[in-house]
Amino acid sequence: MRPPSNSSRLSTGSPGFDDILFGGLTRSPFYQIEGDTGAENLALDAQFAFEGKHQDERCLYVTL
């Protein structure tokens, strides 16, 4: 079940993940996504940055 679209949420670029998050991530100046090697966190990071750029959001990607 998906609640009504809310413009205060940012799409992660993954429709299934957006459904789990009730429309995406809340607007925040900072998100840290971390996980074990092989946990697909890099794929989520890249998709989120790509979707942000597609929506004309400013993005900064830092990896260590």
CHARMM-style PDB file with segment names, atoms N, HN, CA, C and O in Angstrom:
ATOM      1  N   MET     1       0.840  -1.174   0.000  1.00  0.00      PROA
ATOM      2  CA  MET     1       0.000   0.000   0.000  1.00  0.00      PROA
ATOM      3  C   MET     1       0.885   1.237   0.000  1.00  0.00      PROA
ATOM      4  O   MET     1       1.804   1.347   0.812  1.00  0.00      PROA
ATOM      5  N   ARG     2       0.616   2.150  -0.892  1.00  0.00      PROA
ATOM      6  HN  ARG     2      -0.130   2.061  -1.551  1.00  0.00      PROA
ATOM      7  CA  ARG     2       1.426   3.356  -1.016  1.00  0.00      PROA
ATOM      8  C   ARG     2       0.583   4.569  -0.629  1.00  0.00      PROA
ATOM      9  O   ARG     2      -0.506   4.761  -1.169  1.00  0.00      PROA
ATOM     10  N   PRO     3       1.080   5.397   0.311  1.00  0.00      PROA
ATOM     11  CA  PRO     3       0.348   6.604   0.662  1.00  0.00      PROA
ATOM     12  C   PRO     3       0.379   7.602  -0.487  1.00  0.00      PROA
ATOM     13  O   PRO     3       1.166   7.438  -1.419  1.00  0.00      PROA
ATOM     14  N   PRO     4      -0.451   8.621  -0.439  1.00  0.00      PROA
ATOM     15  CA  PRO     4      -0.437   9.624  -1.506  1.00  0.00      PROA
ATOM     16  C   PRO     4       0.952  10.208  -1.697  1.00  0.00      PROA
ATOM     17  O   PRO     4       1.731  10.316  -0.750  1.00  0.00      PROA
ATOM     18  N   SER     5       1.252  10.584  -2.942  1.00  0.00      PROA
ATOM     19  HN  SER     5       0.620  10.496  -3.711  1.00  0.00      PROA
ATOM     20  CA  SER     5       2.556  11.169  -3.248  1.00  0.00      PROA
ATOM     21  C   SER     5       2.799  12.398  -2.394  1.00  0.00      PROA
ATOM     22  O   SER     5       1.906  13.222  -2.197  1.00  0.00      PROA
ATOM     23  N   ASN     6       4.013  12.510  -1.892  1.00  0.00      PROA
ATOM     24  HN  ASN     6       4.738  11.841  -2.051  1.00  0.00      PROA
ATOM     25  CA  ASN     6       4.362  13.616  -1.017  1.00  0.00      PROA
ATOM     26  C   ASN     6       5.618  14.269  -1.568  1.00  0.00      PROA
ATOM     27  O   ASN     6       6.668  13.630  -1.633  1.00  0.00      PROA
ATOM     28  N   SER     7       5.527  15.532  -1.966  1.00  0.00      PROA
ATOM     29  HN  SER     7       4.674  16.051  -1.914  1.00  0.00      PROA
ATOM     30  CA  SER     7       6.665  16.213  -2.576  1.00  0.00      PROA
ATOM     31  C   SER     7       7.790  16.471  -1.582  1.00  0.00      PROA
ATOM     32  O   SER     7       8.884  16.865  -1.987  1.00  0.00      PROA
ATOM     33  N   SER     8       7.546  16.256  -0.280  1.00  0.00      PROA
ATOM     34  HN  SER     8       6.658  15.935   0.049  1.00  0.00      PROA
ATOM     35  CA  SER     8       8.617  16.454   0.690  1.00  0.00      PROA
ATOM     36  C   SER     8       9.527  15.231   0.774  1.00  0.00      PROA
ATOM     37  O   SER     8      10.489  15.230   1.543  1.00  0.00      PROA
ATOM     38  N   ARG     9       9.238  14.200   0.002  1.00  0.00      PROA
ATOM     39  HN  ARG     9       8.456  14.200  -0.622  1.00  0.00      PROA
ATOM     40  CA  ARG     9      10.063  12.998  -0.018  1.00  0.00      PROA
ATOM     41  C   ARG     9      10.885  12.939  -1.291  1.00  0.00      PROA
ATOM     42  O   ARG     9      10.449  13.398  -2.347  1.00  0.00      PROA
ATOM     43  N   LEU    10      12.081  12.368  -1.184  1.00  0.00      PROA
ATOM     44  HN  LEU    10      12.435  11.995  -0.327  1.00  0.00      PROA
ATOM     45  CA  LEU    10      12.982  12.207  -2.324  1.00  0.00      PROA
ATOM     46  C   LEU    10      12.980  10.756  -2.766  1.00  0.00      PROA
ATOM     47  O   LEU    10      13.147   9.854  -1.945  1.00  0.00      PROA
ATOM     48  N   SER    11      12.793  10.529  -4.039  1.00  0.00      PROA
ATOM     49  HN  SER    11      12.657  11.262  -4.705  1.00  0.00      PROA
ATOM     50  CA  SER    11      12.828   9.169  -4.567  1.00  0.00      PROA
ATOM     51  C   SER    11      14.253   8.628  -4.494  1.00  0.00      PROA
ATOM     52  O   SER    11      15.218   9.344  -4.759  1.00  0.00      PROA
ATOM     53  N   THR    12      14.365   7.364  -4.135  1.00  0.00      PROA
ATOM     54  HN  THR    12      13.581   6.782  -3.920  1.00  0.00      PROA
ATOM     55  CA  THR    12      15.672   6.711  -4.124  1.00  0.00      PROA
ATOM     56  C   THR    12      16.047   6.226  -5.514  1.00  0.00      PROA
ATOM     57  O   THR    12      17.188   5.828  -5.750  1.00  0.00      PROA
ATOM     58  N   GLY    13      15.091   6.257  -6.435  1.00  0.00      PROA
ATOM     59  HN  GLY    13      14.165   6.581  -6.243  1.00  0.00      PROA
ATOM     60  CA  GLY    13      15.321   5.731  -7.775  1.00  0.00      PROA
ATOM     61  C   GLY    13      14.965   4.259  -7.875  1.00  0.00      PROA
ATOM     62  O   GLY    13      15.052   3.668  -8.951  1.00  0.00      PROA
ATOM     63  N   SER    14      14.566   3.668  -6.765  1.00  0.00      PROA
ATOM     64  HN  SER    14      14.495   4.148  -5.891  1.00  0.00      PROA
ATOM     65  CA  SER    14      14.144   2.268  -6.712  1.00  0.00      PROA
ATOM     66  C   SER    14      12.689   2.230  -6.268  1.00  0.00      PROA
ATOM     67  O   SER    14      12.404   2.458  -5.093  1.00  0.00      PROA
ATOM     68  N   PRO    15      11.755   1.944  -7.186  1.00  0.00      PROA
ATOM     69  CA  PRO    15      10.335   1.964  -6.825  1.00  0.00      PROA
ATOM     70  C   PRO    15       9.988   1.068  -5.632  1.00  0.00      PROA
ATOM     71  O   PRO    15       9.180   1.458  -4.788  1.00  0.00      PROA
ATOM     72  N   GLY    16      10.580  -0.114  -5.550  1.00  0.00      PROA
ATOM     73  HN  GLY    16      11.237  -0.430  -6.236  1.00  0.00      PROA
ATOM     74  CA  GLY    16      10.301  -1.009  -4.434  1.00  0.00      PROA
ATOM     75  C   GLY    16      10.770  -0.437  -3.111  1.00  0.00      PROA
ATOM     76  O   GLY    16      10.065  -0.529  -2.107  1.00  0.00      PROA
ATOM     77  N   PHE    17      11.960   0.155  -3.102  1.00  0.00      PROA
ATOM     78  HN  PHE    17      12.533   0.230  -3.917  1.00  0.00      PROA
ATOM     79  CA  PHE    17      12.495   0.765  -1.879  1.00  0.00      PROA
ATOM     80  C   PHE    17      11.676   1.999  -1.501  1.00  0.00      PROA
ATOM     81  O   PHE    17      11.431   2.242  -0.319  1.00  0.00      PROA
ATOM     82  N   ASP    18      11.251   2.781  -2.502  1.00  0.00      PROA
ATOM     83  HN  ASP    18      11.450   2.583  -3.462  1.00  0.00      PROA
ATOM     84  CA  ASP    18      10.395   3.931  -2.234  1.00  0.00      PROA
ATOM     85  C   ASP    18       9.081   3.493  -1.593  1.00  0.00      PROA
ATOM     86  O   ASP    18       8.575   4.176  -0.702  1.00  0.00      PROA
ATOM     87  N   ASP    19       8.521   2.369  -2.030  1.00  0.00      PROA
ATOM     88  HN  ASP    19       8.932   1.814  -2.753  1.00  0.00      PROA
ATOM     89  CA  ASP    19       7.292   1.852  -1.415  1.00  0.00      PROA
ATOM     90  C   ASP    19       7.514   1.533   0.061  1.00  0.00      PROA
ATOM     91  O   ASP    19       6.678   1.864   0.901  1.00  0.00      PROA
ATOM     92  N   ILE    20       8.626   0.897   0.374  1.00  0.00      PROA
ATOM     93  HN  ILE    20       9.305   0.628  -0.309  1.00  0.00      PROA
ATOM     94  CA  ILE    20       8.937   0.565   1.763  1.00  0.00      PROA
ATOM     95  C   ILE    20       9.070   1.839   2.602  1.00  0.00      PROA
ATOM     96  O   ILE    20       8.682   1.866   3.770  1.00  0.00      PROA
ATOM     97  N   LEU    21       9.620   2.889   1.995  1.00  0.00      PROA
ATOM     98  HN  LEU    21       9.935   2.867   1.046  1.00  0.00      PROA
ATOM     99  CA  LEU    21       9.854   4.159   2.699  1.00  0.00      PROA
ATOM    100  C   LEU    21       8.671   5.129   2.570  1.00  0.00      PROA
ATOM    101  O   LEU    21       8.806   6.314   2.874  1.00  0.00      PROA
ATOM    102  N   PHE    22       7.515   4.626   2.120  1.00  0.00      PROA
ATOM    103  HN  PHE    22       7.405   3.664   1.873  1.00  0.00      PROA
ATOM    104  CA  PHE    22       6.306   5.446   1.957  1.00  0.00      PROA
ATOM    105  C   PHE    22       6.524   6.633   1.040  1.00  0.00      PROA
ATOM    106  O   PHE    22       6.080   7.742   1.336  1.00  0.00      PROA
ATOM    107  N   GLY    23       7.202   6.405  -0.064  1.00  0.00      PROA
ATOM    108  HN  GLY    23       7.563   5.504  -0.305  1.00  0.00      PROA
ATOM    109  CA  GLY    23       7.375   7.444  -1.069  1.00  0.00      PROA
ATOM    110  C   GLY    23       8.799   7.927  -1.234  1.00  0.00      PROA
ATOM    111  O   GLY    23       9.058   8.759  -2.104  1.00  0.00      PROA
ATOM    112  N   GLY    24       9.713   7.449  -0.451  1.00  0.00      PROA
ATOM    113  HN  GLY    24       9.502   6.773   0.255  1.00  0.00      PROA
ATOM    114  CA  GLY    24      11.112   7.850  -0.568  1.00  0.00      PROA
ATOM    115  C   GLY    24      11.664   8.349   0.753  1.00  0.00      PROA
ATOM    116  O   GLY    24      11.026   8.222   1.799  1.00  0.00      PROA
ATOM    117  N   LEU    25      12.839   8.911   0.692  1.00  0.00      PROA
ATOM    118  HN  LEU    25      13.357   9.014  -0.158  1.00  0.00      PROA
ATOM    119  CA  LEU    25      13.511   9.448   1.882  1.00  0.00      PROA
ATOM    120  C   LEU    25      12.994  10.842   2.183  1.00  0.00      PROA
ATOM    121  O   LEU    25      12.684  11.601   1.264  1.00  0.00      PROA
ATOM    122  N   THR    26      12.897  11.187   3.455  1.00  0.00      PROA
ATOM    123  HN  THR    26      13.149  10.570   4.201  1.00  0.00      PROA
ATOM    124  CA  THR    26      12.519  12.549   3.818  1.00  0.00      PROA
ATOM    125  C   THR    26      13.643  13.490   3.426  1.00  0.00      PROA
ATOM    126  O   THR    26      14.807  13.091   3.390  1.00  0.00      PROA
ATOM    127  N   ARG    27      13.305  14.721   3.134  1.00  0.00      PROA
ATOM    128  HN  ARG    27      12.359  15.045   3.163  1.00  0.00      PROA
ATOM    129  CA  ARG    27      14.334  15.693   2.751  1.00  0.00      PROA
ATOM    130  C   ARG    27      15.242  15.963   3.946  1.00  0.00      PROA
ATOM    131  O   ARG    27      14.782  16.320   5.031  1.00  0.00      PROA
ATOM    132  N   SER    28      16.521  15.785   3.723  1.00  0.00      PROA
ATOM    133  HN  SER    28      16.894  15.494   2.842  1.00  0.00      PROA
ATOM    134  CA  SER    28      17.528  15.979   4.758  1.00  0.00      PROA
ATOM    135  C   SER    28      18.801  16.437   4.075  1.00  0.00      PROA
ATOM    136  O   SER    28      19.061  16.045   2.938  1.00  0.00      PROA
ATOM    137  N   PRO    29      19.602  17.261   4.741  1.00  0.00      PROA
ATOM    138  CA  PRO    29      20.832  17.703   4.091  1.00  0.00      PROA
ATOM    139  C   PRO    29      21.900  16.614   4.025  1.00  0.00      PROA
ATOM    140  O   PRO    29      22.908  16.782   3.339  1.00  0.00      PROA
ATOM    141  N   PHE    30      21.692  15.493   4.733  1.00  0.00      PROA
ATOM    142  HN  PHE    30      20.873  15.356   5.291  1.00  0.00      PROA
ATOM    143  CA  PHE    30      22.741  14.479   4.808  1.00  0.00      PROA
ATOM    144  C   PHE    30      22.142  13.094   5.015  1.00  0.00      PROA
ATOM    145  O   PHE    30      21.263  12.910   5.856  1.00  0.00      PROA
ATOM    146  N   TYR    31      22.615  12.134   4.253  1.00  0.00      PROA
ATOM    147  HN  TYR    31      23.329  12.283   3.569  1.00  0.00      PROA
ATOM    148  CA  TYR    31      22.288  10.727   4.468  1.00  0.00      PROA
ATOM    149  C   TYR    31      23.569   9.934   4.416  1.00  0.00      PROA
ATOM    150  O   TYR    31      24.413  10.162   3.549  1.00  0.00      PROA
ATOM    151  N   GLN    32      23.719   9.007   5.336  1.00  0.00      PROA
ATOM    152  HN  GLN    32      23.034   8.822   6.040  1.00  0.00      PROA
ATOM    153  CA  GLN    32      24.858   8.101   5.324  1.00  0.00      PROA
ATOM    154  C   GLN    32      24.311   6.702   5.093  1.00  0.00      PROA
ATOM    155  O   GLN    32      23.484   6.210   5.861  1.00  0.00      PROA
ATOM    156  N   ILE    33      24.778   6.074   4.037  1.00  0.00      PROA
ATOM    157  HN  ILE    33      25.449   6.473   3.413  1.00  0.00      PROA
ATOM    158  CA  ILE    33      24.364   4.713   3.714  1.00  0.00      PROA
ATOM    159  C   ILE    33      25.591   3.838   3.854  1.00  0.00      PROA
ATOM    160  O   ILE    33      26.610   4.074   3.204  1.00  0.00      PROA
ATOM    161  N   GLU    34      25.495   2.828   4.700  1.00  0.00      PROA
ATOM    162  HN  GLU    34      24.667   2.636   5.228  1.00  0.00      PROA
ATOM    163  CA  GLU    34      26.644   1.963   4.917  1.00  0.00      PROA
ATOM    164  C   GLU    34      26.183   0.513   5.005  1.00  0.00      PROA
ATOM    165  O   GLU    34      25.011   0.231   5.254  1.00  0.00      PROA
ATOM    166  N   GLY    35      27.099  -0.373   4.800  1.00  0.00      PROA
ATOM    167  HN  GLY    35      28.051  -0.144   4.597  1.00  0.00      PROA
ATOM    168  CA  GLY    35      26.791  -1.793   4.883  1.00  0.00      PROA
ATOM    169  C   GLY    35      28.036  -2.620   4.636  1.00  0.00      PROA
ATOM    170  O   GLY    35      29.076  -2.104   4.227  1.00  0.00      PROA
ATOM    171  N   ASP    36      27.911  -3.896   4.890  1.00  0.00      PROA
ATOM    172  HN  ASP    36      27.066  -4.315   5.222  1.00  0.00      PROA
ATOM    173  CA  ASP    36      29.019  -4.818   4.675  1.00  0.00      PROA
ATOM    174  C   ASP    36      29.340  -4.923   3.189  1.00  0.00      PROA
ATOM    175  O   ASP    36      28.504  -4.607   2.342  1.00  0.00      PROA
ATOM    176  N   THR    37      30.538  -5.362   2.881  1.00  0.00      PROA
ATOM    177  HN  THR    37      31.218  -5.618   3.569  1.00  0.00      PROA
ATOM    178  CA  THR    37      30.936  -5.594   1.498  1.00  0.00      PROA
ATOM    179  C   THR    37      29.970  -6.590   0.858  1.00  0.00      PROA
ATOM    180  O   THR    37      29.671  -7.640   1.428  1.00  0.00      PROA
ATOM    181  N   GLY    38      29.494  -6.247  -0.320  1.00  0.00      PROA
ATOM    182  HN  GLY    38      29.737  -5.395  -0.783  1.00  0.00      PROA
ATOM    183  CA  GLY    38      28.563  -7.119  -1.021  1.00  0.00      PROA
ATOM    184  C   GLY    38      27.116  -6.905  -0.654  1.00  0.00      PROA
ATOM    185  O   GLY    38      26.247  -7.641  -1.122  1.00  0.00      PROA
ATOM    186  N   ALA    39      26.828  -5.898   0.184  1.00  0.00      PROA
ATOM    187  HN  ALA    39      27.533  -5.300   0.564  1.00  0.00      PROA
ATOM    188  CA  ALA    39      25.454  -5.653   0.641  1.00  0.00      PROA
ATOM    189  C   ALA    39      24.668  -4.772  -0.322  1.00  0.00      PROA
ATOM    190  O   ALA    39      23.556  -4.353  -0.003  1.00  0.00      PROA
ATOM    191  N   GLU    40      25.226  -4.486  -1.494  1.00  0.00      PROA
ATOM    192  HN  GLU    40      26.130  -4.826  -1.754  1.00  0.00      PROA
ATOM    193  CA  GLU    40      24.572  -3.673  -2.529  1.00  0.00      PROA
ATOM    194  C   GLU    40      24.364  -2.213  -2.120  1.00  0.00      PROA
ATOM    195  O   GLU    40      23.533  -1.520  -2.708  1.00  0.00      PROA
ATOM    196  N   ASN    41      25.105  -1.744  -1.127  1.00  0.00      PROA
ATOM    197  HN  ASN    41      25.780  -2.306  -0.649  1.00  0.00      PROA
ATOM    198  CA  ASN    41      24.989  -0.338  -0.746  1.00  0.00      PROA
ATOM    199  C   ASN    41      25.534   0.580  -1.836  1.00  0.00      PROA
ATOM    200  O   ASN    41      25.024   1.687  -2.010  1.00  0.00      PROA
ATOM    201  N   LEU    42      26.548   0.153  -2.568  1.00  0.00      PROA
ATOM    202  HN  LEU    42      26.963  -0.746  -2.427  1.00  0.00      PROA
ATOM    203  CA  LEU    42      27.076   0.959  -3.664  1.00  0.00      PROA
ATOM    204  C   LEU    42      26.017   1.148  -4.750  1.00  0.00      PROA
ATOM    205  O   LEU    42      25.889   2.237  -5.309  1.00  0.00      PROA
ATOM    206  N   ALA    43      25.270   0.106  -5.045  1.00  0.00      PROA
ATOM    207  HN  ALA    43      25.374  -0.779  -4.591  1.00  0.00      PROA
ATOM    208  CA  ALA    43      24.212   0.208  -6.057  1.00  0.00      PROA
ATOM    209  C   ALA    43      23.136   1.198  -5.610  1.00  0.00      PROA
ATOM    210  O   ALA    43      22.664   2.001  -6.415  1.00  0.00      PROA
ATOM    211  N   LEU    44      22.747   1.149  -4.337  1.00  0.00      PROA
ATOM    212  HN  LEU    44      23.130   0.497  -3.683  1.00  0.00      PROA
ATOM    213  CA  LEU    44      21.752   2.090  -3.816  1.00  0.00      PROA
ATOM    214  C   LEU    44      22.297   3.511  -3.844  1.00  0.00      PROA
ATOM    215  O   LEU    44      21.589   4.441  -4.230  1.00  0.00      PROA
ATOM    216  N   ASP    45      23.552   3.682  -3.437  1.00  0.00      PROA
ATOM    217  HN  ASP    45      24.126   2.927  -3.124  1.00  0.00      PROA
ATOM    218  CA  ASP    45      24.174   5.019  -3.457  1.00  0.00      PROA
ATOM    219  C   ASP    45      24.149   5.608  -4.859  1.00  0.00      PROA
ATOM    220  O   ASP    45      23.734   6.751  -5.056  1.00  0.00      PROA
ATOM    221  N   ALA    46      24.591   4.828  -5.823  1.00  0.00      PROA
ATOM    222  HN  ALA    46      24.928   3.900  -5.663  1.00  0.00      PROA
ATOM    223  CA  ALA    46      24.666   5.309  -7.196  1.00  0.00      PROA
ATOM    224  C   ALA    46      23.278   5.616  -7.750  1.00  0.00      PROA
ATOM    225  O   ALA    46      23.093   6.628  -8.427  1.00  0.00      PROA
ATOM    226  N   GLN    47      22.306   4.757  -7.472  1.00  0.00      PROA
ATOM    227  HN  GLN    47      22.457   3.935  -6.922  1.00  0.00      PROA
ATOM    228  CA  GLN    47      20.949   4.978  -7.966  1.00  0.00      PROA
ATOM    229  C   GLN    47      20.346   6.230  -7.340  1.00  0.00      PROA
ATOM    230  O   GLN    47      19.681   7.004  -8.028  1.00  0.00      PROA
ATOM    231  N   PHE    48      20.570   6.437  -6.043  1.00  0.00      PROA
ATOM    232  HN  PHE    48      21.110   5.808  -5.485  1.00  0.00      PROA
ATOM    233  CA  PHE    48      20.045   7.614  -5.349  1.00  0.00      PROA
ATOM    234  C   PHE    48      20.670   8.890  -5.918  1.00  0.00      PROA
ATOM    235  O   PHE    48      19.964   9.872  -6.147  1.00  0.00      PROA
ATOM    236  N   ALA    49      21.978   8.883  -6.147  1.00  0.00      PROA
ATOM    237  HN  ALA    49      22.551   8.085  -5.961  1.00  0.00      PROA
ATOM    238  CA  ALA    49      22.646  10.058  -6.724  1.00  0.00      PROA
ATOM    239  C   ALA    49      22.148  10.314  -8.150  1.00  0.00      PROA
ATOM    240  O   ALA    49      21.922  11.464  -8.526  1.00  0.00      PROA
ATOM    241  N   PHE    50      21.977   9.257  -8.943  1.00  0.00      PROA
ATOM    242  HN  PHE    50      22.160   8.322  -8.637  1.00  0.00      PROA
ATOM    243  CA  PHE    50      21.476   9.394 -10.309  1.00  0.00      PROA
ATOM    244  C   PHE    50      20.062   9.981 -10.305  1.00  0.00      PROA
ATOM    245  O   PHE    50      19.759  10.874 -11.095  1.00  0.00      PROA
ATOM    246  N   GLU    51      19.204   9.482  -9.422  1.00  0.00      PROA
ATOM    247  HN  GLU    51      19.450   8.756  -8.780  1.00  0.00      PROA
ATOM    248  CA  GLU    51      17.828   9.984  -9.347  1.00  0.00      PROA
ATOM    249  C   GLU    51      17.813  11.441  -8.896  1.00  0.00      PROA
ATOM    250  O   GLU    51      17.030  12.240  -9.408  1.00  0.00      PROA
ATOM    251  N   GLY    52      18.675  11.792  -7.937  1.00  0.00      PROA
ATOM    252  HN  GLY    52      19.312  11.143  -7.520  1.00  0.00      PROA
ATOM    253  CA  GLY    52      18.769  13.185  -7.497  1.00  0.00      PROA
ATOM    254  C   GLY    52      19.182  14.104  -8.630  1.00  0.00      PROA
ATOM    255  O   GLY    52      18.609  15.180  -8.802  1.00  0.00      PROA
ATOM    256  N   LYS    53      20.161  13.691  -9.393  1.00  0.00      PROA
ATOM    257  HN  LYS    53      20.626  12.816  -9.253  1.00  0.00      PROA
ATOM    258  CA  LYS    53      20.606  14.487 -10.541  1.00  0.00      PROA
ATOM    259  C   LYS    53      19.482  14.604 -11.567  1.00  0.00      PROA
ATOM    260  O   LYS    53      19.290  15.667 -12.158  1.00  0.00      PROA
ATOM    261  N   HSD    54      18.747  13.530 -11.778  1.00  0.00      PROA
ATOM    262  HN  HSD    54      18.903  12.667 -11.298  1.00  0.00      PROA
ATOM    263  CA  HSD    54      17.619  13.535 -12.716  1.00  0.00      PROA
ATOM    264  C   HSD    54      16.537  14.529 -12.263  1.00  0.00      PROA
ATOM    265  O   HSD    54      15.840  15.111 -13.094  1.00  0.00      PROA
ATOM    266  N   GLN    55      16.403  14.717 -10.948  1.00  0.00      PROA
ATOM    267  HN  GLN    55      16.969  14.244 -10.273  1.00  0.00      PROA
ATOM    268  CA  GLN    55      15.414  15.645 -10.382  1.00  0.00      PROA
ATOM    269  C   GLN    55      16.007  17.035 -10.117  1.00  0.00      PROA
ATOM    270  O   GLN    55      15.412  17.837  -9.397  1.00  0.00      PROA
ATOM    271  N   ASP    56      17.180  17.319 -10.701  1.00  0.00      PROA
ATOM    272  HN  ASP    56      17.663  16.668 -11.286  1.00  0.00      PROA
ATOM    273  CA  ASP    56      17.873  18.600 -10.539  1.00  0.00      PROA
ATOM    274  C   ASP    56      18.253  18.913  -9.084  1.00  0.00      PROA
ATOM    275  O   ASP    56      18.272  20.076  -8.680  1.00  0.00      PROA
ATOM    276  N   GLU    57      18.550  17.878  -8.309  1.00  0.00      PROA
ATOM    277  HN  GLU    57      18.535  16.933  -8.637  1.00  0.00      PROA
ATOM    278  CA  GLU    57      19.046  18.055  -6.950  1.00  0.00      PROA
ATOM    279  C   GLU    57      20.572  18.120  -6.987  1.00  0.00      PROA
ATOM    280  O   GLU    57      21.198  17.561  -7.888  1.00  0.00      PROA
ATOM    281  N   ARG    58      21.160  18.794  -6.022  1.00  0.00      PROA
ATOM    282  HN  ARG    58      20.651  19.248  -5.291  1.00  0.00      PROA
ATOM    283  CA  ARG    58      22.617  18.811  -5.914  1.00  0.00      PROA
ATOM    284  C   ARG    58      23.043  17.570  -5.153  1.00  0.00      PROA
ATOM    285  O   ARG    58      22.429  17.218  -4.146  1.00  0.00      PROA
ATOM    286  N   CYS    59      24.088  16.906  -5.625  1.00  0.00      PROA
ATOM    287  HN  CYS    59      24.586  17.192  -6.443  1.00  0.00      PROA
ATOM    288  CA  CYS    59      24.541  15.653  -5.032  1.00  0.00      PROA
ATOM    289  C   CYS    59      26.046  15.690  -4.811  1.00  0.00      PROA
ATOM    290  O   CYS    59      26.791  16.245  -5.618  1.00  0.00      PROA
ATOM    291  N   LEU    60      26.471  15.105  -3.734  1.00  0.00      PROA
ATOM    292  HN  LEU    60      25.866  14.653  -3.079  1.00  0.00      PROA
ATOM    293  CA  LEU    60      27.889  14.908  -3.464  1.00  0.00      PROA
ATOM    294  C   LEU    60      28.049  13.472  -2.996  1.00  0.00      PROA
ATOM    295  O   LEU    60      27.412  13.052  -2.030  1.00  0.00      PROA
ATOM    296  N   TYR    61      28.892  12.726  -3.675  1.00  0.00      PROA
ATOM    297  HN  TYR    61      29.409  13.067  -4.459  1.00  0.00      PROA
ATOM    298  CA  TYR    61      29.111  11.319  -3.336  1.00  0.00      PROA
ATOM    299  C   TYR    61      30.533  11.178  -2.811  1.00  0.00      PROA
ATOM    300  O   TYR    61      31.490  11.526  -3.504  1.00  0.00      PROA
ATOM    301  N   VAL    62      30.676  10.672  -1.598  1.00  0.00      PROA
ATOM    302  HN  VAL    62      29.900  10.389  -1.036  1.00  0.00      PROA
ATOM    303  CA  VAL    62      31.987  10.472  -0.987  1.00  0.00      PROA
ATOM    304  C   VAL    62      32.083   9.001  -0.601  1.00  0.00      PROA
ATOM    305  O   VAL    62      31.166   8.454   0.012  1.00  0.00      PROA
ATOM    306  N   THR    63      33.185   8.366  -0.958  1.00  0.00      PROA
ATOM    307  HN  THR    63      33.930   8.810  -1.456  1.00  0.00      PROA
ATOM    308  CA  THR    63      33.398   6.979  -0.578  1.00  0.00      PROA
ATOM    309  C   THR    63      34.773   6.826   0.061  1.00  0.00      PROA
ATOM    310  O   THR    63      35.725   7.506  -0.320  1.00  0.00      PROA
ATOM    311  N   LEU    64      34.862   5.952   1.006  1.00  0.00      PROA
ATOM    312  HN  LEU    64      34.088   5.399   1.315  1.00  0.00      PROA
ATOM    313  CA  LEU    64      36.133   5.712   1.697  1.00  0.00      PROA
ATOM    314  C   LEU    64      36.511   4.257   1.565  1.00  0.00      PROA
ATOM    315  OT1 LEU    64      37.550   3.840   2.076  1.00  0.00      PROA
TER     316      LEU     64
END
